[in-house]
Amino acid sequence: MTTSVGQLRRCSVAVDLGAARTRVYVKNHGLIVDEPTVTAVNSRTGALIAVGGRAEYMAGRTPDHIRVVRPVCHGTIVDIEMAQRLLRQLVGDKLRRAWRRKPTMRAAVCLPAGSEPLTQRAAVETLTGLGARRVELVDTMVAAAVGCGLPVEQPEATMIVVCGAGTTQVAVLSLGSIVAAETVPVGGEAVDHAVVQHLRLHHELMVASQNIRPLHLALAGDGGPEPAPVEVHGRDVVSGEARCVQVEPERVRRAIAARLTGVLDGISEVLRRCPPDLVADLAERGIMLAGGSALIPGLEPMIRQGTMMPVQVAERPDTCAVQGLAAMIEGHVSPLELAPLTP
């Protein structure tokens, strides 16, 4: 990816096509799309039934001929046609007409650092298929750092951890470029899977991942050292009947912590590859958490205890990447502040 801030200023649209949510920012208009990256399709006719939040609600509730599809997995567009149909439906006719009126319309899109050429090509083809004449590729961690307000243009180390649905990206930035980066296959989906497995093994209860939100809320709260048991509804593994159980949040917290250790391993690997002077900067500056899964219960204290460094969660961790792209295309970042992104 070799995009400079000067090139990004010529873009009119910023797209963050994530595994969990899709966000689209239009220059001088703001954030116009913030919806789940989900589509529901009739497999018999090929008709698009629903997109975004409506399609996500259908997961696990549809007949056999209706498929709920997630066109993005681990930061990679795995179904270009479905991603195009999703964006086409979400952005509406207004943006498509604007693209047709301006044949030189450019778009910027976030991609994980070190993306394979096939991943980059899929992103370009998705947006060019909607009418964009040129697509600029930006590292997600650089965009998220700008969106968090980090001084990435300084010759000092800045560490950012972008927690997504499928992966967690860790990077150290200096002078607007990535010094060292690592991608860990642990994200919000892995944490949800850990909770589902815990309920199945210890309570003999089958629960859909979208139905464990009460547990997340209990774990995220500050109600004291011993949160009250949480009532969870699901299906009994043996009888198949509907059943309700009382779940101890602390036991679930331990199940989640076991999955999150991979994030600590990724941070340690990045620190080992950094020059000593930059690591010394990080001891004072600390680590910034961003991404839609940055608020996973127990993640922040686990990183703080494991690294012995300050840890801070961004004010709006879920939208940092698209807001960073927005700052670049709106011209709020000087061309001298960021070096060209290297492959």
C-alpha positions, 0 to 999 in steps of 0.5 A: 500500500503506497498512499500519501496524504496528498493523494487521500485529499483527492478522495471524496469517500472513506470506507471502513469495510470491517468484518463486524460493521461497515462505515462510509464517510462522505466528504463534507457530509459526515458519516452516512453509513454505520451498519453491520456487515451482513446480508440476507439472500434468497438462495433460490432466486438470488434476491437480496432480502435485507442488509445491515442490522435487519440482516444481522437480526435474521441470523439463526431465524431464517428458513433453509432457502434464506442465507445470512452472509458475511462478505468480510472475514478477518479483514478480507473481502471473501465475497466481492459481489455480496460486498458490492450489493451490501454497499450499493444498498447501504449508500443509497442512490444519492452517493451512486448518482454523485459517483456517476456525475464525477467520473474521477471520483476517488475512494479510500479504504482501510485494510490490515497492515501487510495485506496480501495482493489478493486482499487489496485487489478484492477491496479495489474491485469492490469499490470500482464496481460501484463507480469509483475511478480510483481507490486508495489503500490505507493501513487500518492501524495508521488510520485508527491512530490518526482517528484516536488523535495520536501524534503519529507524525512525531519521531517517537513511538506510538503503540496502537492495538486495533481489536476487531471482530476476527483479528487484533492488530498491534503496531508501533508507529513513528514518523507516520509509518509502521515500525513493527506490526503483528496480527493476532487471530483473536477478536470479538468473535473468539471471545463470544465463542469462548462464552458459548463454549463455557455455557455448553460445557458447564451449564449444558446450555446452547446459546447463540452468540448474539444472545450473550449480551447480558453477560457482556454488560455484567462483566463490563459493569463496575458493580463490585468485585463479585457481580451478581449471577446473570440469567441466560436463556437457551436450549438444553443440550440433552432435552432440547427444551428451552431453559434458563440458568444462572451464570456466574460472571466471574467464571465467564471472565476467566474463560474469556481471559484464556482466549485473550492471552494471544493479544499479549503474545502479539504485543510482546512480539512487536516490542521485541522487534522495536528499537530500544529507544522506541520501547523506552518511549512506550513505557511513558506513552503507553498503549492505545486500544481502538476497534469495535472489540476494544471494550471486551471485558478484562482486556484493558486490565490484562494488557496493563498487568501483562506489559506494566505500561499505561493503557488507554481506550479511545473515546470512540474506539469503534469508529477510530479508523473511519474517522482517521480516514475522514481527517485525511480526506478532509485535509485535517492532516498535513502532507508533512505529517505522515510519510508515504505508507510502505508495503 
